[in-house]
Amino acid sequence: MKQSRRCAVIPLHLPLGYPCDYIEQTVRVLSRSRQVILFDFRTSYGWKMLVTGNKLPVFIRSVRAISRGKGVVGFTPLAVLPFQQVGWIRNLNTFLGVVELRLVLALLRRQVITWSFSPIAEPVIGRLGERDSVYDCVDYYGDAKTPWLRAPEAKLMRRVGHIAFNSAALAQAKLRMHPFIKDKFTVTVCGCDAGAFGNKSPTPPEYVKGKKAVLVGHLDYRLDIKLLEKVMEDCPDIRFYLIGPVDPDIRKEFETLSRKSNASYLGAKPKASIAAYMKHADVGIIPYDTRNESVRFANPMKAYEYLASGIPVISTGIRGLLGLTREIISLSRGAKEFGTAMQTMMKSWSRGKARRAQETALMHSWENKVGHIIRIYHL
């Protein structure tokens, strides 16, 4: 691979290795055509770390890696000012960290695009001398749980060159809030690493014989615990396997839920092992509370991972899933309808439907999603 002047800078708002791996998957596709710089703009190497933690050589290696113009490079700036625990100093160091990266890119004459996923990245966008910028909006930010993100998202949307939404429902919701985006957004598919979920794998040791429903993901305020409790009571012949970290805000309610006789909480699992739990279940469930805007306008990646595993999906009424055919997914209102849909889907499921589910997931590949954005905006 020859040295390239083209590079994409991704401001990191989440740690790498987060269960929802859209950053890593986007990097994987982008890095085929350009260098990718993972900019940890909210962290910086302080003076103590430079002196005692030997971080200066790490910083120098990052700059040298950027100069080679290929591959994926992590960049953490140097903190210019001490006492970073003070809010205004931390903010000023963030600004100076952006200046550091901009100087490096300018000296190397890089053709830069920024590719951001969150309003948290707003301080970076438009300040790296980039020729273009994308806001890859994969979630509804600024709901009742995250009101502080409304203003930075509005600023980000005004500043970026292009916006990509992963569902038409999300796009329309944001268009109503921000009419000025009407000429600079596109709708893409929700990304899915379909190939990772269709392979053969042994049955997980925690699984017992009988009907199995699986819920995988970060278990937080989006979960409609009361609905799920009622579904469990109405479907005593189904065992519900719950997988993922539990948010402290719902821990007490979740502990009550997990003590149900047909519930099994398996804890958090490594991403590489998740596919087996999906593939050997009979149905994948998304019992989310659609009273939350962030749920109602979402397009959950787990829906497509379930389909890639060859199992049907039962969800509450998430608008981003409306376009999927009803033979592979059911959107239900209320616990009774949810439980009935589970039983019906499991009874009528066939190899043909499993194949169509996997074909649908393939249409949502990361190559299709990121490739669409690159092509339509000539990036």
Buried (B, 14 or more C-beta within 10 A) or exposed (E): EEEBEBBBBBBBBBEEEEBBBBBBBBBBBBBEBBBBBBBBBBBBBBBEBBEEEEBEEBBEEBBEBBEEBBEBBBBBBBBBBEEBEEEEBBEBBBBBBBBBBBEBBEEBEBBBBBBBBBBBBBBBBBBBEBEBBBBBBBBBBBBEBBEEBBEBBBBBBBBBBBBBBBBBBBBBBBBEEBEEBEEBBBBBBBBBBBEBBBEEBEEBEEBEEEBBBBBBBBBBBBBBBEBBBBBBEBBEEBBBBBBBEBBEEBEEBBEEBBEBEBBBBBEBBEBEEBBBBBBBBBBBBBBBBBEBBBBBBBBBBBBBBBBBBBBBBBBBBBBBBEEBEEBBBBBBEEBEBBBBBBBEBBEEBEEEBBEBBBEBBBEBBBEBBBBBBBEEBEB
